[in-house]
Structure formats: C-alpha cells, structure tokens
Amino acid sequence: MSEYDPFARGGFPAGVRTIPAHDTARDRVFPCEIWYPAAPQHAGHDLAPGSQDSFTAPPGNASRSQAAVRDAAALPGDYPLSVFSHPSGSDRRAATFLCTHLCSHGHVVAALDHSEVVAPELARKTNEASEQTSARWQALIASRVPDIRFLLDHMLGGATLDFGIHVDPGRIGVVGHSLGGWTALAATEVDRRIRAVVALAPAGASIRKPGILPVTLGFHWGRDVPALYLVAENDTSLPLAGMHELFQRTPGTKRMMILRRADHAHFMDNTEEVHESFRTMPLAGDLAELQKEMRPIAELCSGEEAHLFARGLTLCHMDATLRRQEDAQRFLAGDLEASLAERGIDAIDHRT
C-alpha cells in the first residue's frame, strides 16, 4: 500500500453537475454545483485542458475552467459529503481547486450560490442609504445558515441518486471561506448532522475592521465537532488576531494552521488575479482603507503553494474525521510544519 499523501491528486476522476434546487419555503431557486467521483472511462479527462469543464464566472463573465468533467458518468457508491460555503461577493465555484481535490479522493462535494447571489432583495442597491445597507446586511447574514441546511436537506433527500451517487448521512462535513467560514461554524451550532468543519480565514471575531459584515458566533455546539482552521498570516480583511480569538473560543477538538506570507484571497481560485484585482480597483471609504494595507502579490506566497496547503490539510481532516482513516489520523498527529516544508510551504502549527 502506498504512503498516504493528502496533497497529491486522488485516484478518482472528478465529475461535476449543476442542478437547480427550489426552496419552496423561501421561494428561491439555488444553482448547486455537485462534484462526485466519476467512472473510470473519464480518467485523465478532468486534468486535460481539452476535456475538462469550462464556464464563465463573475465579475465580467470571465472564462474559467476546473479540474472536472462536466456531466461525467458517476462511479456509483456511498460517499462522505462535504458542503462548501463561498465568501460574500463570490459564488459556488470560488474554490474549485479544493472541491475537485476532495472529489478525486472519493468525497462528494456540494456548493450553492448563497441567497445574496440569487435573491434580488439582497442585492446591493444604487445610492443605498446606510439604514438600507444595514438592513440588507442583516437579511443576508440571516439567510446564510438556512441556505446550508437547505442544501444538506436537498442532498440527503436524493438529489444525487438519479446518477448513482449516494451520500452517507453519518459522514457530513462543512467547509467555508471568509463569510463562508463563519457560515460553516454557525451552521455547526444548529445542525447536528455536521460531523467535521474546516474554516478558511473565517469571519466572526469580536473586533472587526470597518466594512466587514457584522457577524458573531456563540459556539454552543453541544458536542465535539473536530474543527480545523486554515488561516493567512497577512490577512488584511480578517486579521490573524481574530483567528486566534475564534480558535480559542472553539470547543472540543481543534487545530489551526497559519500559512505564512498569505492574504485573504489565497484560499480562492485564481489567487494572484483576485488579490491584485481587489488591491488595485478604484474603491472608496472603508474598503479603500483595506486596500492600503495589502501587500503586492509578488511579496506573498504563490497561489499554487496556498492551494496545496488548503487542499491537502482539508482532505486529511475530512479523511481523519468522517472516514476515520488511521493513516490520515497518523498524518495529522505528525509534524505538519515539516510535512508542509518538504513541499515548499511555510506554515505555523498552532494547537493551543
């Protein structure tokens, strides 16, 4: 048996489908992306530029691709499920580098466009008054956890059975970045189906910068849900001090890994492009102040290093907790700083 390596691409080709999910209670239709292990005839097609999925994405309907085959035949089976929650101002495909990696190792991953993307009443208005902005923010925040719970209901209700995939209700994890990281932590408080959580630079600290959504966390989980924090040393939007606060407040089994020379966009696809686009775009007010603190991407670690860091550690956490894989548990119990350094990644292991 080969040595366990969560950083390497897995043995399953990744398939992807987009399905609509209608929440009748709120009368909202959510586009959902589902990544799943594909049948063997698709081997290699998910990595080849000519056969992997391509799509357009905001802003500007830019053309992008992901390491998955659109509507590939599935490899029937019973799989653990991870739900991904995207940042504000983004969409369900914000981190395909991560979702397709989990899938290649035999996990089903599901993500939806959150309510602020699909509900017109939550969209930013032109010349919006401060009271309107505050009310919209509160409505946006209030929609987030119900979105995740709806997606879980939809997936466990048989959304994938028509193409041969079954998700195990006893092996469910949630992953989120930024506001999505807050969503993952907040959903864990109210939905006992969640057995593992990975928070990528999450919001929710008590001290926040102006312009950052005013979210809070109670951490009244009532059970041990193993939590992994993956955070950025030079995060200008959600600084490291807030990550330490959230980590200290997290109950039960927990671990935090700090990626050196990284900022907030390092957990997203197209890291360099996203970072520099935000850093240099014309902005005013609070967001302009954030821009001033950002370092040029050339002074930070590469997106490739950050993606290797996030996908390897996220997978290892899910394998160790949802699958109870002994080799994954041993890997996590080892010297993660050294394992990352062997791969050219500079990180700090923070346990207490």
TAWO-V200599 format. One record per residue. N is the residue number from 1. RES is the residue in one letter. PSI is psi in whole degrees, 0 to 359 (* if undefined). OMEGA is omega in radians with two decimals (* if undefined). D_FIRST is the distance of its C-alpha to the first C-alpha in Angstrom with 1 decimal. Layout:
n: (N,N)
res: (RES,RES)
psi: (PSI,PSI)
omega: (OMEGA,OMEGA)
d_first: (D_FIRST,D_FIRST)
//
This chain:
n: (1,2,3,4,5,6,7,8,9,10,11,12,13,14,15,16,17,18,19,20,21,22,23,24,25,26,27,28,29,30,31,32,33,34,35,36,37,38,39,40,41,42,43,44,45,46,47,48,49,50,51,52,53,54,55,56,57,58,59,60,61,62,63,64,65,66,67,68,69,70,71,72,73,74,75,76,77,78,79,80,81,82,83,84,85,86,87,88,89,90,91,92,93,94,95,96,97,98,99,100,101,102,103,104,105,106,107,108,109,110,111,112,113,114,115,116,117,118,119,120,121,122,123,124,125,126,127,128,129,130,131,132,133,134,135,136,137,138,139,140,141,142,143,144,145,146,147,148,149,150,151,152,153,154,155,156,157,158,159,160,161,162,163,164,165,166,167,168,169,170,171,172,173,174,175,176,177,178,179,180,181,182,183,184,185,186,187,188,189,190,191,192,193,194,195,196,197,198,199,200,201,202,203,204,205,206,207,208,209,210,211,212,213,214,215,216,217,218,219,220,221,222,223,224,225,226,227,228,229,230,231,232,233,234,235,236,237,238,239,240,241,242,243,244,245,246,247,248,249,250,251,252,253,254,255,256,257,258,259,260,261,262,263,264,265,266,267,268,269,270,271,272,273,274,275,276,277,278,279,280,281,282,283,284,285,286,287,288,289,290,291,292,293,294,295,296,297,298,299,300,301,302,303,304,305,306,307,308,309,310,311,312,313,314,315,316,317,318,319,320,321,322,323,324,325,326,327,328,329,330,331,332,333,334,335,336,337,338,339,340,341,342,343,344,345,346,347,348,349,350,351,352)
res: (M,S,E,Y,D,P,F,A,R,G,G,F,P,A,G,V,R,T,I,P,A,H,D,T,A,R,D,R,V,F,P,C,E,I,W,Y,P,A,A,P,Q,H,A,G,H,D,L,A,P,G,S,Q,D,S,F,T,A,P,P,G,N,A,S,R,S,Q,A,A,V,R,D,A,A,A,L,P,G,D,Y,P,L,S,V,F,S,H,P,S,G,S,D,R,R,A,A,T,F,L,C,T,H,L,C,S,H,G,H,V,V,A,A,L,D,H,S,E,V,V,A,P,E,L,A,R,K,T,N,E,A,S,E,Q,T,S,A,R,W,Q,A,L,I,A,S,R,V,P,D,I,R,F,L,L,D,H,M,L,G,G,A,T,L,D,F,G,I,H,V,D,P,G,R,I,G,V,V,G,H,S,L,G,G,W,T,A,L,A,A,T,E,V,D,R,R,I,R,A,V,V,A,L,A,P,A,G,A,S,I,R,K,P,G,I,L,P,V,T,L,G,F,H,W,G,R,D,V,P,A,L,Y,L,V,A,E,N,D,T,S,L,P,L,A,G,M,H,E,L,F,Q,R,T,P,G,T,K,R,M,M,I,L,R,R,A,D,H,A,H,F,M,D,N,T,E,E,V,H,E,S,F,R,T,M,P,L,A,G,D,L,A,E,L,Q,K,E,M,R,P,I,A,E,L,C,S,G,E,E,A,H,L,F,A,R,G,L,T,L,C,H,M,D,A,T,L,R,R,Q,E,D,A,Q,R,F,L,A,G,D,L,E,A,S,L,A,E,R,G,I,D,A,I,D,H,R,T)
psi: (134,155,141,126,97,348,336,151,142,179,355,131,148,129,158,140,149,126,149,144,120,115,101,331,324,359,53,137,120,123,129,135,129,122,137,155,128,164,157,333,348,7,128,339,333,343,350,126,329,343,351,163,140,152,169,147,150,159,152,9,47,145,131,169,162,156,66,158,123,126,33,152,137,155,105,143,178,116,153,155,132,132,133,133,123,163,165,149,11,202,185,340,27,333,59,334,325,314,318,330,313,317,320,344,15,26,144,137,137,141,147,161,119,168,324,343,325,340,116,326,346,0,149,134,150,136,43,131,159,323,322,319,314,317,320,318,315,321,321,312,318,339,342,305,318,326,313,318,323,316,319,314,317,316,320,345,4,18,336,356,333,345,26,4,135,133,141,116,345,1,75,130,165,137,140,154,134,239,329,328,318,317,317,315,320,321,327,332,329,349,106,357,340,124,349,148,139,120,115,109,61,151,171,356,156,330,120,156,151,139,349,137,135,76,151,164,139,332,32,69,326,12,167,112,106,127,135,124,127,114,167,133,322,37,116,329,315,85,161,327,322,326,319,319,311,319,316,326,346,127,157,206,128,158,144,128,131,119,119,149,47,149,188,324,358,351,19,158,155,50,307,316,315,316,308,327,315,320,331,353,151,116,161,167,220,319,327,325,322,317,320,333,345,138,147,147,332,340,0,173,162,158,325,316,316,319,320,315,308,316,323,315,323,312,314,319,316,321,320,324,312,321,346,39,123,324,326,321,320,320,315,329,348,196,92,325,316,319,320,320,324,336,13,21,127,114,160,131,112,114,336,*)
omega: (-3.12,3.13,-3.13,3.13,-3.10,-3.11,-3.13,3.05,-3.12,-3.04,3.14,2.93,-3.08,2.99,3.12,3.05,3.01,-3.14,3.02,3.08,-3.07,3.04,-3.06,-3.12,-3.13,-3.12,3.08,3.08,-3.08,2.92,-3.11,3.05,3.10,3.06,-3.04,3.07,-3.10,-3.13,-3.04,-3.11,3.12,-3.09,3.13,-3.11,3.14,-3.13,-3.11,-3.08,-3.09,-3.07,3.13,-3.04,3.01,-3.07,3.03,-3.05,3.05,-0.09,3.04,-3.12,3.11,3.12,-3.14,3.09,3.08,-3.04,3.13,3.12,-3.12,3.07,3.11,3.00,-3.09,2.94,-3.05,3.13,3.14,-2.94,2.94,-3.10,2.95,3.08,3.13,3.12,-3.02,3.09,2.99,-3.12,-3.11,-3.13,-3.00,-3.12,-3.08,-3.05,3.14,3.09,-3.11,-3.08,3.14,3.11,3.09,-3.13,-3.12,3.10,3.03,3.03,2.92,3.14,3.13,3.09,3.04,2.93,-3.07,-3.01,-3.11,3.09,-2.99,-3.06,-3.10,-3.09,3.12,3.14,3.11,-3.13,3.06,3.14,-3.10,3.07,-3.08,3.11,3.11,3.11,-3.14,3.14,3.13,3.10,-3.13,3.11,3.10,-3.14,-3.11,-3.11,-2.93,-3.12,3.03,3.07,-3.11,-3.14,3.07,3.14,3.07,3.10,-3.09,-3.13,-3.14,3.11,3.06,-3.10,-3.08,-3.05,-3.09,3.04,2.89,-3.12,3.06,3.11,-3.06,-3.13,3.11,-3.11,-3.08,3.05,3.09,-3.13,3.09,-3.14,3.06,3.04,3.04,3.05,3.02,-3.13,3.13,-3.13,-3.13,3.13,3.13,3.14,-3.00,-3.10,-3.05,3.06,-3.09,-3.07,3.14,-3.12,3.00,-3.12,3.13,3.13,-3.00,2.96,3.04,3.13,-3.06,3.08,-3.10,3.12,3.06,-3.13,3.12,-3.09,-3.05,3.14,3.13,-3.13,3.10,-3.12,3.09,-3.01,3.12,3.13,3.13,3.05,-3.11,-3.05,3.06,3.04,3.01,-2.95,-3.04,-3.09,-3.04,-3.11,-3.13,-3.12,-3.13,-2.97,-3.05,3.12,3.10,3.09,3.09,3.13,-3.12,3.14,-3.14,-3.10,-3.08,-3.13,2.96,-3.06,-3.07,3.13,3.05,3.07,-3.08,3.11,-3.13,3.08,3.13,3.10,-2.94,-3.06,-3.10,3.10,-3.14,2.97,3.05,-3.03,-3.05,-3.12,-3.10,-3.13,-3.07,3.10,3.12,-3.07,-3.01,-3.11,3.12,3.14,3.11,3.03,-3.03,-3.10,3.07,3.09,3.07,-3.13,-3.07,-3.11,-3.05,3.07,3.05,-3.07,3.13,3.13,-3.08,3.10,-3.08,3.04,3.13,3.10,-3.12,-3.14,3.09,3.09,-3.02,-3.06,3.14,-3.10,3.08,3.13,-3.10,3.12,-3.13,3.08,-3.10,-3.04,-3.08,-3.11,-3.08,3.13,-3.09,-3.14,3.06,3.11,3.10,3.13,3.14,-3.14,-3.11,-3.11,-3.09,3.10,-3.13,3.13,3.11,3.14,3.09,-3.13,3.07,-3.08,-3.13,-3.08,3.14,3.10,-3.11,-3.08,-3.04,*)
d_first: (0.0,3.8,6.6,8.7,11.7,14.5,16.8,15.2,16.3,14.2,13.5,16.8,20.1,22.6,25.8,28.9,32.1,35.3,37.2,40.4,40.7,44.2,44.9,48.2,49.0,49.3,49.9,47.3,45.0,41.7,39.6,36.0,32.9,29.9,26.5,24.1,21.0,22.7,22.4,20.4,23.7,23.9,20.8,22.0,25.4,24.8,24.5,27.3,30.7,32.5,30.7,29.5,31.8,34.9,37.5,40.4,40.4,43.1,44.9,46.7,44.4,42.3,39.9,36.2,32.9,29.5,26.0,26.4,28.1,31.3,31.6,28.5,27.7,25.4,22.3,23.7,22.0,22.5,21.4,22.2,25.1,26.0,29.6,30.6,34.2,35.7,38.3,42.0,43.4,40.1,38.5,35.4,33.7,34.2,30.4,28.7,26.3,24.9,25.4,23.6,20.6,20.2,20.7,18.0,15.5,17.1,20.2,23.8,26.1,29.9,32.8,36.5,39.4,41.0,44.6,46.1,44.9,46.2,49.2,52.3,53.9,51.1,51.5,53.3,57.0,59.3,61.5,59.9,61.8,60.1,60.6,59.0,56.0,55.6,55.9,53.5,50.9,51.3,50.9,47.8,46.2,47.2,45.4,42.0,40.6,42.2,40.5,37.0,38.0,39.4,36.2,34.2,36.8,36.6,32.9,32.9,35.9,34.2,34.4,31.1,31.6,33.6,30.7,28.1,26.5,26.8,26.3,25.7,28.8,27.0,24.5,26.7,26.7,29.2,29.1,32.3,33.9,37.4,39.6,36.4,34.9,38.1,37.8,34.3,35.6,38.8,37.2,35.1,38.4,39.8,36.9,35.0,32.4,30.8,27.9,26.7,28.5,27.9,31.2,31.5,34.8,36.5,40.3,42.2,43.3,46.8,48.1,47.6,49.1,51.9,50.7,47.5,47.3,48.6,45.7,45.1,42.6,43.3,39.8,41.1,37.7,38.4,34.8,31.7,30.0,27.3,28.6,27.3,29.9,29.2,32.5,34.4,36.3,39.2,39.5,43.1,43.3,41.4,41.6,39.3,41.8,41.5,37.7,38.2,40.8,38.6,35.7,38.0,39.4,36.1,35.7,32.7,29.2,29.2,28.0,29.6,28.3,31.1,30.6,33.1,35.6,35.0,37.4,37.4,36.5,33.2,31.4,32.8,32.3,34.5,34.8,37.2,39.4,39.6,40.3,43.0,44.5,45.2,46.2,48.8,50.2,53.7,53.6,56.2,56.4,53.5,50.8,52.7,52.5,48.7,48.6,50.6,47.9,45.0,43.9,43.4,39.9,40.1,40.3,37.1,33.4,32.3,31.2,27.9,27.1,28.2,26.2,23.0,24.0,24.9,22.1,19.2,20.9,22.2,18.8,17.3,20.5,20.3,16.7,17.7,21.1,21.1,17.7,17.5,13.8,13.3,11.0,13.9,16.5,15.3,15.3,18.8,20.0,19.3,21.6,21.7,24.6,22.7,19.6,22.1,24.2,21.5,21.7,25.4,26.2,28.9,28.7,30.0,28.3,31.1,30.5,34.1)
//
